[in-house]
Amino acid sequence: MSPSFLPPEWAPQSAVMLTWPRADGDFARHFDAVERCFVEIAATISRYQNVHINYGLEPALLRDRLVLAGARPERLHVCRVESDDVWVRDHGPITVFRGGRPRHLDFVFNGWGGKFAAGRDNQVTRKLAEQGALGAEVETLDFVLEGGAIEVDGAGTLLTTERCLLAPTRNPHLNKTQIEDFLKPLFGVERVLWLRHGDLLGDDTDGHIDTIARFCDAGTIAYQACEDRDDAHFADLRAMAAELAAFRRADDQPYKLVPLPLPTPIYDEDGGRLPAGYANFLIINGAVLVPVYGDNNDEEALARLRPCFPGREVIGIDCRALIEQYGSLHCVTMQIPSGQIPQIPEAL
């Protein structure tokens, strides 16, 4: 097998993929608010690049609402495909380049270790391929992995968490060394940095890296911090910050670390804390979309991220509705690197 390369998120993109919410899905109680959030995300992305939408109903049903919201119609593409839920970061394709050509990797998605039904989600990438909707070859792998579980810097380093990748509900037959040996050639990395600490209350992914620590470039990591000693997150996130400070780049230099404030606690109707955080941002061509929550810390989070992304607009997107189902902005999006523009059979 020829070497592969997984581009970092700030590399040029041809599209961002969304899987649209279902009125009868897990978001049913909050459907109107969640759909408004999706409309805002799709319309904002379309200002910069193509948006691929996986939709379970007739594609034309989305046209008027998205265009009225300011979406660029020529950049909106829709493919009819059924799904269980919206978390395309975890059930969508992870696109690598092999021999200079894109290839969509289709991993097993098992509902974060069997917590939720995922049979239709696990078929999304293959269903898109059958419709000729991806514009490149799909390679299906017998390995459980979600896109939210990994971060790459484009310079040979992959960042992840032990709690997720070593969970016995993912790939229990593989140990840490075997997982590294599998991922390194697949993504074109030379080393894997593992975090032992870092988690947000309410997160049901077993500690996805994209909720707590993110590469902004090959030398900078923005991470979810906690400055309130009375907050339940304080000890664990402080331990994670110490781990990040001990990490070294491939040239043995320390990373530039950018702590992000923690939003004021938000609770669901049953009193459970929801996993609101600012590290779940999405980098696209010309912009960075950051989840915000109507919180006093929103502006501070945006201000801390702006210097990390010169030449890109940093835009807040209200994601209070998304965290009702324990995810946020990055979780509902998946970038497709440039090298091909998906040939969607039916465009809005």
ZABA-500103 format. One line per field, with one value per residue (C-alpha): residue in three letters; residue number from 0; z, x, y. Coordinates in pm, 1 decimal. Layout:
REM residues N
type = ALA|... .
seq = NUM|... .
pz = Z|... .
px = X|... .
py = Y|... .
***
This chain:
REM residues 348
type = MET|SER|PRO|SER|PHE|LEU|PRO|PRO|GLU|TRP|ALA|PRO|GLN|SER|ALA|VAL|MET|LEU|THR|TRP|PRO|ARG|ALA|ASP|GLY|ASP|PHE|ALA|ARG|HIS|PHE|ASP|ALA|VAL|GLU|ARG|CYS|PHE|VAL|GLU|ILE|ALA|ALA|THR|ILE|SER|ARG|TYR|GLN|ASN|VAL|HIS|ILE|ASN|TYR|GLY|LEU|GLU|PRO|ALA|LEU|LEU|ARG|ASP|ARG|LEU|VAL|LEU|ALA|GLY|ALA|ARG|PRO|GLU|ARG|LEU|HIS|VAL|CYS|ARG|VAL|GLU|SER|ASP|ASP|VAL|TRP|VAL|ARG|ASP|HIS|GLY|PRO|ILE|THR|VAL|PHE|ARG|GLY|GLY|ARG|PRO|ARG|HIS|LEU|ASP|PHE|VAL|PHE|ASN|GLY|TRP|GLY|GLY|LYS|PHE|ALA|ALA|GLY|ARG|ASP|ASN|GLN|VAL|THR|ARG|LYS|LEU|ALA|GLU|GLN|GLY|ALA|LEU|GLY|ALA|GLU|VAL|GLU|THR|LEU|ASP|PHE|VAL|LEU|GLU|GLY|GLY|ALA|ILE|GLU|VAL|ASP|GLY|ALA|GLY|THR|LEU|LEU|THR|THR|GLU|ARG|CYS|LEU|LEU|ALA|PRO|THR|ARG|ASN|PRO|HIS|LEU|ASN|LYS|THR|GLN|ILE|GLU|ASP|PHE|LEU|LYS|PRO|LEU|PHE|GLY|VAL|GLU|ARG|VAL|LEU|TRP|LEU|ARG|HIS|GLY|ASP|LEU|LEU|GLY|ASP|ASP|THR|ASP|GLY|HIS|ILE|ASP|THR|ILE|ALA|ARG|PHE|CYS|ASP|ALA|GLY|THR|ILE|ALA|TYR|GLN|ALA|CYS|GLU|ASP|ARG|ASP|ASP|ALA|HIS|PHE|ALA|ASP|LEU|ARG|ALA|MET|ALA|ALA|GLU|LEU|ALA|ALA|PHE|ARG|ARG|ALA|ASP|ASP|GLN|PRO|TYR|LYS|LEU|VAL|PRO|LEU|PRO|LEU|PRO|THR|PRO|ILE|TYR|ASP|GLU|ASP|GLY|GLY|ARG|LEU|PRO|ALA|GLY|TYR|ALA|ASN|PHE|LEU|ILE|ILE|ASN|GLY|ALA|VAL|LEU|VAL|PRO|VAL|TYR|GLY|ASP|ASN|ASN|ASP|GLU|GLU|ALA|LEU|ALA|ARG|LEU|ARG|PRO|CYS|PHE|PRO|GLY|ARG|GLU|VAL|ILE|GLY|ILE|ASP|CYS|ARG|ALA|LEU|ILE|GLU|GLN|TYR|GLY|SER|LEU|HIS|CYS|VAL|THR|MET|GLN|ILE|PRO|SER|GLY|GLN|ILE|PRO|GLN|ILE|PRO|GLU|ALA|LEU .
seq = 0|1|2|3|4|5|6|7|8|9|10|11|12|13|14|15|16|17|18|19|20|21|22|23|24|25|26|27|28|29|30|31|32|33|34|35|36|37|38|39|40|41|42|43|44|45|46|47|48|49|50|51|52|53|54|55|56|57|58|59|60|61|62|63|64|65|66|67|68|69|70|71|72|73|74|75|76|77|78|79|80|81|82|83|84|85|86|87|88|89|90|91|92|93|94|95|96|97|98|99|100|101|102|103|104|105|106|107|108|109|110|111|112|113|114|115|116|117|118|119|120|121|122|123|124|125|126|127|128|129|130|131|132|133|134|135|136|137|138|139|140|141|142|143|144|145|146|147|148|149|150|151|152|153|154|155|156|157|158|159|160|161|162|163|164|165|166|167|168|169|170|171|172|173|174|175|176|177|178|179|180|181|182|183|184|185|186|187|188|189|190|191|192|193|194|195|196|197|198|199|200|201|202|203|204|205|206|207|208|209|210|211|212|213|214|215|216|217|218|219|220|221|222|223|224|225|226|227|228|229|230|231|232|233|234|235|236|237|238|239|240|241|242|243|244|245|246|247|248|249|250|251|252|253|254|255|256|257|258|259|260|261|262|263|264|265|266|267|268|269|270|271|272|273|274|275|276|277|278|279|280|281|282|283|284|285|286|287|288|289|290|291|292|293|294|295|296|297|298|299|300|301|302|303|304|305|306|307|308|309|310|311|312|313|314|315|316|317|318|319|320|321|322|323|324|325|326|327|328|329|330|331|332|333|334|335|336|337|338|339|340|341|342|343|344|345|346|347 .
pz = 0.0|-96.0|182.4|283.2|405.4|612.5|562.2|868.7|893.6|785.1|448.4|147.9|137.6|-140.3|83.0|431.6|485.7|708.8|794.5|842.4|1160.1|1150.6|1302.1|1454.5|1567.0|1895.7|1860.0|1828.8|2142.1|2018.6|1644.8|1543.6|1730.8|1602.1|1243.3|1277.5|1393.6|1092.9|858.1|1004.2|977.1|615.2|509.0|673.2|520.5|175.3|185.7|163.5|-4.6|-103.7|143.2|99.3|282.4|359.5|377.7|440.0|253.2|-87.8|-154.5|-285.9|57.4|181.3|-102.9|3.6|367.5|300.6|25.6|235.3|510.4|272.2|148.8|-190.3|-400.8|-639.0|-344.1|-190.1|-281.3|-138.0|-151.8|-28.0|228.4|552.5|884.2|1254.4|1377.6|1281.2|1395.6|1056.4|1208.4|1335.8|1065.4|757.9|548.4|659.3|343.0|290.1|-13.0|-147.1|-448.6|-480.2|-518.7|-261.2|-99.0|146.5|442.0|576.2|932.4|1147.1|1346.5|1635.3|1817.8|2042.0|2172.7|2139.8|2334.5|2054.5|1741.9|1449.3|1174.1|923.2|1018.3|958.6|601.8|507.2|338.4|141.3|35.0|-88.9|-281.4|-445.7|-569.8|-706.6|-461.0|-328.7|-637.8|-516.7|-420.7|-83.2|122.2|395.5|699.3|975.6|1251.5|1483.2|1463.3|1473.5|1313.5|1638.5|1807.1|1612.4|1538.0|1295.5|1240.2|881.8|996.9|1119.0|1452.8|1557.7|1885.1|2057.8|2396.7|2567.8|2706.9|2359.3|2137.8|2409.2|2513.1|2527.0|2322.7|2020.1|1917.3|2221.6|2034.9|1980.0|2233.6|2227.0|2018.8|1767.2|1728.5|1665.6|1410.6|1229.6|1226.8|1140.2|776.6|724.7|808.2|719.3|1071.7|1249.6|1610.3|1827.2|2129.9|2385.4|2646.0|2963.7|3107.3|2973.3|2950.9|2959.0|3176.1|2958.8|2675.5|2567.1|2315.2|2573.4|2548.2|2185.9|2131.7|1931.6|2248.0|2449.2|2244.4|1884.3|1653.5|1513.9|1319.1|1351.8|1654.1|1831.9|2037.6|2164.7|2456.8|2690.8|3021.8|3352.4|3585.1|3851.4|4133.9|4239.1|3899.0|3867.0|3562.0|3735.9|3844.2|3527.8|3285.5|3486.6|3458.9|3084.5|3057.5|3229.6|2980.7|2689.4|2839.0|2857.6|2494.4|2242.6|1872.3|1640.9|1660.7|2043.0|2094.3|2321.5|2170.5|2194.8|2412.1|2398.9|2690.8|2617.6|2891.3|3004.0|2953.4|3257.2|3331.9|3117.5|3228.3|3052.2|3163.0|3396.2|3565.8|3387.8|3285.1|2910.8|2744.9|2637.4|2529.9|2278.9|2145.6|1916.8|1642.1|1266.0|1038.7|679.4|384.0|504.4|837.6|1169.8|1305.6|1684.9|1898.4|2136.6|2400.3|2488.9|2765.4|2910.9|2803.8|2434.7|2333.2|2531.9|2356.7|2015.2|2112.6|2218.0|1895.3|1650.2|1674.3|1607.5|1263.4|1078.7|749.2|862.4|1004.2|1345.3|1362.5|1654.4|1587.4|1856.6|1943.6|2256.6|2077.0|1968.5|2316.0|2418.2|2251.7|2391.0|2087.8|1923.7|1599.6|1498.8|1575.0|1312.6|1032.1|829.6|590.0|253.6|148.4|-191.8|-467.7|-584.2|-569.8|-483.7|-780.9|-608.9|-831.2|-729.7|-648.2|-473.3 .
px = 0.0|140.5|180.5|-124.4|-155.7|-438.8|-442.6|-487.9|-816.2|-666.2|-561.0|-772.6|-1113.8|-1359.5|-1663.9|-1800.9|-2044.9|-2354.5|-2608.2|-2939.0|-3144.5|-3462.9|-3785.3|-3841.1|-3481.6|-3303.1|-3344.6|-3725.0|-3791.8|-3557.3|-3598.4|-3691.5|-3396.7|-3157.5|-3269.1|-3222.4|-2868.0|-2804.8|-2943.6|-2703.8|-2408.3|-2487.8|-2550.6|-2229.6|-2012.6|-2161.7|-2012.8|-1670.6|-1707.6|-1936.0|-2172.1|-2266.3|-2587.5|-2702.2|-3080.4|-3344.2|-3627.9|-3677.0|-3376.7|-3589.6|-3749.4|-3435.4|-3396.3|-3611.6|-3512.9|-3140.1|-3150.1|-3370.8|-3110.9|-2845.8|-2694.2|-2525.4|-2743.0|-2463.0|-2260.3|-2535.3|-2545.4|-2775.6|-2785.0|-3077.4|-2954.3|-3104.1|-2926.1|-2980.0|-2842.3|-2651.3|-2294.8|-2126.0|-1782.8|-1806.4|-2001.1|-1879.8|-1569.3|-1219.1|-1040.4|-671.9|-448.1|-267.9|-43.2|-158.9|-523.3|-803.2|-949.8|-1239.6|-1181.5|-1497.3|-1441.3|-1685.1|-1913.3|-2073.9|-2250.8|-1954.7|-1908.5|-2266.0|-2431.6|-2677.1|-2825.1|-2590.2|-2680.9|-2792.2|-2515.1|-2259.0|-2390.6|-2388.7|-2047.4|-2114.4|-2460.2|-2305.7|-2044.3|-2314.5|-2478.1|-2150.7|-2173.2|-1817.7|-1603.5|-1329.8|-1280.4|-1411.9|-1209.5|-1402.8|-1199.0|-1276.1|-1169.1|-1385.8|-1288.6|-1467.8|-1334.8|-1380.3|-1130.7|-824.8|-639.0|-345.6|-102.9|-1.9|359.7|362.9|180.5|-156.2|-321.0|-581.8|-703.5|-641.7|-993.2|-1144.6|-909.8|-834.4|-1198.6|-1285.4|-1598.5|-1395.8|-1119.1|-1065.3|-841.1|-576.8|-342.6|-196.4|107.5|-102.4|-342.3|-49.0|97.8|-236.7|-299.5|47.8|68.5|-303.2|-280.6|81.7|195.7|515.9|407.0|95.9|49.7|-191.2|-380.8|-478.5|-679.8|-946.2|-1318.4|-1637.4|-1927.9|-2214.3|-1987.1|-2081.5|-1799.8|-1550.6|-1342.2|-1314.9|-1011.6|-1213.4|-1398.1|-1084.8|-767.7|-721.0|-431.0|-457.1|-134.6|157.8|292.7|-21.1|-281.3|-598.1|-746.2|-1040.7|-929.8|-1108.2|-1011.2|-1279.4|-1149.4|-1505.6|-1600.9|-1617.3|-1387.6|-1107.2|-874.7|-903.4|-862.8|-569.3|-405.8|-467.6|-308.4|1.4|14.9|-7.0|268.1|491.7|435.8|702.5|679.9|882.0|1166.2|1162.9|1018.7|716.7|379.5|223.9|-80.8|-397.6|-635.4|-1002.9|-1245.6|-1509.9|-1870.8|-2090.2|-2252.4|-2556.2|-2796.0|-3059.5|-3419.5|-3326.0|-3050.3|-2760.6|-2467.9|-2426.1|-2079.9|-2053.1|-1703.4|-1523.3|-1262.9|-1524.9|-1463.0|-1451.1|-1176.3|-1287.1|-1153.0|-1123.8|-1302.7|-1325.0|-1672.3|-1679.5|-1966.7|-2109.6|-2377.3|-2516.2|-2257.1|-2043.8|-1734.9|-1832.2|-1652.2|-1341.3|-1320.2|-1348.4|-1086.3|-839.0|-885.8|-855.9|-474.6|-445.5|-600.9|-459.6|-637.1|-951.7|-1270.4|-1358.0|-1735.6|-1953.4|-2243.5|-2509.1|-2493.2|-2708.8|-2952.4|-2678.7|-2547.7|-2892.8|-2775.0|-2420.6|-2229.5|-2146.3|-2035.6|-1733.2|-1924.3|-2193.7|-1950.1|-1684.1|-1450.4|-1359.2|-1010.6|-964.0|-837.7|-1184.8|-1526.1|-1789.6|-2012.9|-2348.8|-2619.8|-2885.7|-2802.1|-3030.3 .
py = 0.0|340.3|600.0|803.4|1160.5|1305.0|1683.1|1902.0|2086.4|2418.1|2272.6|2382.4|2220.5|2146.6|2103.9|2051.3|1765.3|1783.2|1514.4|1694.8|1638.2|1431.0|1561.4|1215.8|1168.3|1219.9|1596.3|1572.9|1781.3|2052.8|2003.6|2358.7|2510.5|2245.3|2292.9|2670.2|2599.2|2374.5|2639.1|2895.7|2656.8|2565.3|2925.2|3046.4|2773.7|2841.0|3190.8|3026.3|2686.5|2400.1|2236.0|1868.3|1776.7|1423.5|1446.4|1180.9|1357.1|1514.3|1742.9|2030.7|2068.9|2242.2|2491.7|2784.0|2784.1|2773.3|3033.5|3264.6|3232.1|3363.6|3038.6|3044.6|2810.2|2714.8|2585.6|2375.0|2008.1|1747.9|1371.6|1167.1|916.5|788.8|825.8|769.2|1099.1|1413.4|1341.0|1325.9|1392.6|1037.7|853.4|1041.2|968.9|1062.5|1173.2|1097.8|1133.3|829.0|855.1|1216.1|1115.3|1143.3|835.0|831.4|601.5|439.6|320.2|125.6|354.5|166.8|449.0|538.1|188.7|67.6|349.1|434.5|277.4|338.0|91.7|354.8|596.6|323.2|286.8|657.9|667.4|349.2|472.4|797.1|600.6|387.7|707.4|842.0|1128.1|1136.7|1180.2|945.3|582.8|463.9|216.7|35.4|-66.4|-314.3|-76.8|132.1|498.7|832.4|1148.8|1339.0|1106.4|1226.6|1549.0|1577.3|1862.9|1782.7|1748.4|1390.4|1410.5|1269.4|1377.1|1160.4|1036.0|704.8|701.9|689.9|490.6|235.1|193.4|-179.3|-104.6|11.0|-229.8|-454.2|-697.6|-427.7|-273.7|76.4|-15.6|-208.5|85.2|320.6|79.6|69.9|445.1|573.7|454.4|507.0|877.6|942.9|1025.4|933.7|967.1|965.9|1189.7|1041.3|1241.7|1057.9|1346.0|1578.7|1524.2|1729.6|1623.5|1504.9|1391.7|1040.1|982.7|851.6|1165.4|1277.3|1496.6|1751.4|1856.0|1934.6|2003.3|2115.4|2192.7|2546.4|2497.1|2258.3|2447.0|2567.6|2381.5|2548.6|2359.6|2367.4|2511.4|2561.8|2844.6|2791.3|2572.5|2499.2|2359.8|1981.8|1999.9|2184.8|1902.6|1694.7|1985.2|2119.0|1774.6|1779.7|2124.5|1986.4|1699.3|1940.6|2156.2|1848.8|1753.2|1850.2|1907.2|1686.2|1942.7|1908.6|2258.1|2308.2|2382.1|2724.2|2660.4|2869.5|2809.1|2863.1|2967.7|2721.2|2830.9|2877.4|2539.1|2456.4|2183.1|1976.0|1942.1|1657.0|1852.8|1684.4|1903.9|1945.0|1934.8|2298.0|2399.4|2619.2|2373.6|2216.4|2474.3|2410.8|2545.4|2613.5|2811.0|3169.4|3126.6|2946.0|2871.6|2859.4|2727.3|2986.4|2948.2|3290.5|3298.7|3575.2|3379.4|3365.6|3684.0|3596.3|3259.1|3424.7|3682.7|3413.4|3218.5|3509.4|3542.2|3167.0|3203.1|3505.2|3564.4|3382.3|3529.8|3387.6|3356.5|3250.0|3010.4|2964.7|2594.0|2582.7|2351.3|2107.7|2038.9|1911.7|1589.6|1616.4|1744.2|2073.1|2237.6|2031.7|1712.6|1788.4|1873.5|1689.4|1866.6|1716.7|1833.2|1989.4|1768.5|1691.0|1853.0|1592.6|1516.8|1528.7|1375.7|1624.6|1986.9|2227.9 .
***
